[in-house]
Amino acid sequence: MALLVWSGCALASALWSVHLAYTLGEFRHELAWGLLTMATFYIATSDREAWRRLVVVVLVSFFVLATLAAALAASAEGWDPARWHAGAGAFSTYLVLVAPLFITLLAPAPIGFGAGRRTLAIAAALLTVLLVAARLSDNRMVWIALAAVFATASILAALRWRAGLARATLRWLPPLIALFLVLGFFFADVAQERARVSFPADTSVAQTFAEDPRLRLWDFTAARIGEHPWIGYGFGKSILQDELRVALHDPTLSHAHNLFASQWLQIGVFGLIAFIALLAALGWRFIGFLRARDDALALIGLVGLAMLVGFLVKNLTDDFLIRSNAKEFWALCAMLLGYGARLERAIGVRAAAAAG
C-alpha cells in the first residue's frame, strides 16, 4: 500500500511539474522500471534453490565488476568509474547494497552456504575485494555506510542468537573488531586524500567538512522547499538541476544530495511522508522476519535490515535512488520479501499440519 501511495504522489506531480517532459521521462525510467523490477524478482524467488541461485549471481556479478575496476586501476590506462561502473558514487552505493549478502556465506542452509572452510575463504576473499573496490571509489561516505551495514548485522545477530554467539565470542569478535578498524583506517585515509587533493594546502580534514559545498546546497534546497513545501516541483531527482547549478556556481550540485530532502523537493511533504512510510513498511516486514522462531527466516530479516540501514546512511549526503542503484535496491528488497514471505507461509503450513 505504501508503495502505491508513494507512486501515486509521484504520478500526481506531473500536474504541476516545472519540467513536465523530464518528469514524464522519470516515470518510465524510475517508476515503471522500478515496479517491474520488484515484481520480477519477487516472483523469481519461488523456492530455496531460486533464492540461492540469485544470491550467487549477485555475488559473482559483484566480484566481476570489482575486479574489473581493480584491474583497470592497475593498468596504464587507469580506471574511469563512469565508463563501466556508472560513476564512483553509484559504484560505491552498489558495494553497500551487495555487502549484506556476504552474511549468507557465514550462515547455514537453506538461506546461507554454510560456514565451512571453503565458504569462509570465499567470504574473506570477497571482503578483501570489497574493501579494495571501495577504496578505489575515493568516496568517504561508503566507509560509514559499510560500518553501518556490519554494525547493524552484528548487533541484530547478537540479540537474535545471543546464546550461540556467546559460546563463540573468541571466534567472531576479533575479526569483527579488525574489520571496523580497517573501515576506520580507510575512512581517515580517504578523508585526508580529499583534503590534500581537493582543497588548498594545509587544509585540515575538519575544515573539509566545514567547507563542504553541500552545506550551501542544503541551505539553498531548504529555501526552495520552503517555496513549495506541499506539492514540490515535480518527480525527478534533478528537477531543479539548472537552477541549482547556476545559483551555486558548481556543475556537480545538480540535486539535493540527500535522499529525504530530494523526495520533499520533488513531490512535497505528502510524497515525503509516503516515502518514509514505504521505508518503515519495509523495515517492519524485515523486523517481523527477524523475530520469527525459524532461524532461516530470521536471517532474511537481518540481511534486509542491514541493507536498508546501509542504503539510507549512504544516501544521507547524496541521492542514489535512481537508475541502476534504484533497480538494485528494489530487486534486493523484492528478493528478500519474496523468499521471506514464501518461507513464512511454508512454516505456517507445517505448524498447522503438526497441530492438526
Steps between C-alpha positions, in 0.01 A plus 500: 500500500776748594673429167180580310442822695857617438470412130167684489658814646774482238248456219283785627798736493477503120205737542727776633851396397724790402655272235223273378701321231772414751249376757324281243835351401577423864168319531621252241860473624428486873139413581413263215834320489526498879159339547571249223834413661336443837229279353753296303730426792212442741364230271847362423571401863254213483697254714829438678695412187376810317607713797845344514552533125410867510736562793781326309428716195515816713830401664663384176390819323648704783829310475521556124423872522732560795794308353447680169530832683815384679655368178430824315638705789822299484530542122680778318167636379359527852144459624226732383204431734254651254592264218393160635387568857247787470726740692680480833196597705270247338764227518569561869124486567486170312770364732297598807191324363689179423689482831213358715482193278850403615324381816357207303853360472516470878153355555369144464257382234235563380570874500878481518777288360644368826796617703749242377859577412423547132218749553700684767787533253261628234350747749846629595596536133179686414541728801854585388373577150224715652748706700728549200210603277365739762842663536525543123175698505665774713164539673491593868142407575540142378709417809238635738227314313696172501563544872124551544430179304735284704411666831128447437554138403725437801268658755191326363680165488621545858145572613335224298754222557653620826552154650676352197719804438592525868652153479707605197603851605871444441426366154302799371589803712869548401430488123209740549713747694769473234242573230382818670859614551566449128185694409607783729851504354372522143253774591781706652724429200237612248413808707866603515542445128191712431645779712832478317365478145179706499583780744782756543821391666495455879122454505408266785251216470266685736511805273405289196177404675435855619554635148316222317306659210199286589441722803419790268298263283287385794430859603394583145292181475324579827408841363359346181303246704362787707354655185306182406488286815173321431527386139865537399626575150435171323631145508864453401825522695638786286177694456676829597845418365533812284400734781729328751804503273459868412426617854783302662753536216581129518405252223517206744224642722206407280274341762432506874776254605277354770242231438229649720555862395489381140161335549362811669633724223348278231160393630432713806437417861228243428729317260777509761265355762396226258865422427587480871196276548630275221840469667333440836284226347808331358677525834200369692470201267867418546463537878212253486725251320780559751271429795381168356598183682635351178870585462488509120218753498675704769811517284295641212384774735855569618634535145208724404544734795877524449447586133231758579713674764808501277310644204343776709831596662673511161230735371513750782749704295380399154203352315557175316140381492529526125587288197715193572524557876123537533438185300751310711340625821150404387622165364675404824199609707273292277730198526500517878128567528410238241695213648427614855124499436512154341714364781265652757203342325668160489581521871137583573378204294735263683392637836133459410559144380684413820225650713233313302 
